[in-house]
Amino acid sequence: MKKLVALFLLLVAVGAVAWLYAVDPSRAAVMPQCPFRLLTGWDCPGCGFLRATHALLHGRPAEAWAYNPFLVVSLPYLLLLLATEYVWRGPRRQQWRRVLEGRPVVWGYLAAAVLWTLWRNLPFYHSAVGV
């Protein structure tokens, strides 16, 4: 059953990536709105994620960085988390999980997300990047 769920999730992920490759979120009318932004008026740490991912899929890292630098910096960590969950087995998996899911790394990542949220919502940030 676990393999079936993993296969289903893989198919959904591949479909989502293919769709995001084909559809430019900055031009499409059917894109999800950020609930955090709708409620607060602030950008959350993930705002710009779809546009940044679309830019990365098309080989435009500078554009992705302009949409959401936190995503670009987070990608290696997120990919390693996925690898420990779905790819690696045995001692390698356990070693990486101890590091990636350890309290200092998780708290550090959460602190970085909070700091990024505060930074990107300062008035001068939007005027500097032209968002």
VMD Tcl script that draws the C-alpha trace (Angstrom):
set ca {
  {0.00 0.00 0.00}
  {2.86 2.41 0.83}
  {4.39 1.84 -2.62}
  {1.05 2.54 -4.26}
  {0.71 5.82 -2.37}
  {4.29 6.76 -3.28}
  {3.62 5.96 -6.95}
  {0.43 8.03 -6.88}
  {2.28 10.98 -5.29}
  {5.05 10.67 -7.87}
  {2.52 10.76 -10.72}
  {0.79 13.79 -9.20}
  {4.16 15.55 -8.77}
  {5.23 14.79 -12.35}
  {1.86 16.01 -13.62}
  {2.12 19.20 -11.56}
  {5.65 19.89 -12.80}
  {4.60 19.27 -16.41}
  {1.61 21.58 -15.99}
  {3.77 24.25 -14.35}
  {6.29 23.95 -17.17}
  {3.55 24.50 -19.76}
  {1.54 27.20 -17.99}
  {3.12 30.53 -17.00}
  {1.62 31.42 -13.60}
  {2.21 35.14 -14.15}
  {-0.10 35.06 -17.17}
  {-2.64 32.36 -16.27}
  {-5.99 33.37 -14.82}
  {-6.48 30.08 -12.96}
  {-3.83 30.19 -10.24}
  {-4.34 29.76 -6.51}
  {-4.18 32.87 -4.38}
  {-2.09 32.90 -1.22}
  {-4.45 32.68 1.77}
  {-1.87 34.38 4.03}
  {-1.64 37.32 1.65}
  {-5.42 37.51 1.27}
  {-5.84 37.65 5.07}
  {-2.91 39.89 6.00}
  {-1.83 41.75 2.87}
  {1.71 40.43 3.49}
  {3.69 38.10 1.27}
  {4.32 34.73 2.91}
  {7.68 32.92 2.56}
  {6.24 30.97 -0.38}
  {4.70 33.84 -2.35}
  {6.17 33.71 -5.84}
  {6.80 29.96 -5.57}
  {4.87 29.04 -8.72}
  {6.41 31.82 -10.81}
  {9.90 31.03 -9.49}
  {9.48 27.32 -10.17}
  {8.22 28.05 -13.70}
  {11.27 30.25 -14.30}
  {13.63 27.55 -12.97}
  {12.01 24.91 -15.18}
  {12.73 27.16 -18.16}
  {16.36 27.73 -17.15}
  {15.96 31.29 -15.87}
  {17.50 31.26 -12.38}
  {17.85 35.06 -12.14}
  {14.14 35.48 -12.78}
  {13.37 32.76 -10.21}
  {15.57 34.60 -7.71}
  {13.63 37.82 -8.33}
  {10.32 36.06 -7.62}
  {11.43 34.22 -4.47}
  {15.07 33.95 -3.35}
  {14.05 31.89 -0.32}
  {12.71 29.16 -2.61}
  {15.91 29.08 -4.65}
  {18.01 28.81 -1.48}
  {15.64 26.19 -0.01}
  {15.63 23.85 -3.00}
  {18.72 21.81 -2.05}
  {17.33 21.26 1.45}
  {13.89 20.31 0.14}
  {15.36 17.93 -2.46}
  {17.49 16.24 0.19}
  {14.39 15.81 2.36}
  {12.60 14.15 -0.55}
  {15.60 11.92 -1.22}
  {15.70 10.73 2.38}
  {12.00 9.94 2.27}
  {11.63 8.30 -1.13}
  {15.04 7.42 -2.60}
  {17.66 6.46 -0.05}
  {17.52 3.37 2.17}
  {19.61 1.96 4.98}
  {22.37 3.77 6.87}
  {22.65 6.64 4.39}
  {18.99 7.46 4.88}
  {19.27 7.41 8.67}
  {22.40 9.58 8.68}
  {20.83 12.25 6.46}
  {17.54 12.17 8.37}
  {19.36 12.80 11.65}
  {20.96 15.88 10.12}
  {18.09 17.24 8.00}
  {15.36 16.58 10.54}
  {17.45 17.46 13.57}
  {16.23 20.16 15.87}
  {18.93 22.75 14.99}
  {18.32 22.46 11.24}
  {14.53 22.52 11.50}
  {14.53 25.48 13.90}
  {17.11 27.25 11.76}
  {14.98 26.76 8.66}
  {11.85 28.01 10.43}
  {13.75 31.04 11.77}
  {15.01 31.77 8.24}
  {11.44 31.56 6.90}
  {10.19 34.00 9.54}
  {13.07 36.41 8.93}
  {12.53 36.18 5.17}
  {8.82 36.94 5.64}
  {9.57 40.01 7.73}
  {12.33 41.21 5.38}
  {10.29 40.85 2.20}
  {7.40 42.79 3.72}
  {9.44 45.83 4.67}
  {8.44 48.81 2.49}
  {11.88 49.32 0.97}
  {12.11 45.69 -0.23}
  {9.25 45.98 -2.71}
  {10.48 49.26 -4.09}
  {14.02 47.86 -4.45}
  {12.98 44.74 -6.41}
  {10.10 46.38 -8.25}
  {7.43 43.96 -7.04}
}
mol new
graphics top color blue
foreach p $ca { graphics top sphere $p radius 0.5 }
foreach p [lrange $ca 0 end-1] q [lrange $ca 1 end] { graphics top cylinder $p $q radius 0.2 }
display resetview
